[in-house]
């Protein structure tokens, strides 16, 4: 079993920054790739960024490329998402995701609100 816990959400003005953190616990040695997703009310969850087990970013959503950075510290069992130059479209619930031994795990989500 693997558990994910996000933190770092909050409110920020347009152009501001936030750093989301996802702490992985449980059978951390089994965890492979990680990712951050986001979801707006009434919409499907969409990929923001994903990263390999070794900490290499593999994909960013077109809308965040150049502004968001995903990173990973396996010693601390963390996957972070640095979000810079946020715009109102960044207002969503953000979810951490990790795969381990063929199963997918989600955190409970953290809310981000960007005001104009």
Secondary structure, 3 states (H helix, E strand, C coil): CEEEEEECCEEEECCCCEEEEEEEEECHHHEEEEEEEEECCCCCCEEEEEECCCCCEEEECCCCCCCEEEEEECCCCEEEEEECCCCHHHCEEEEEEEEECCEEEECCCEEEEEEC
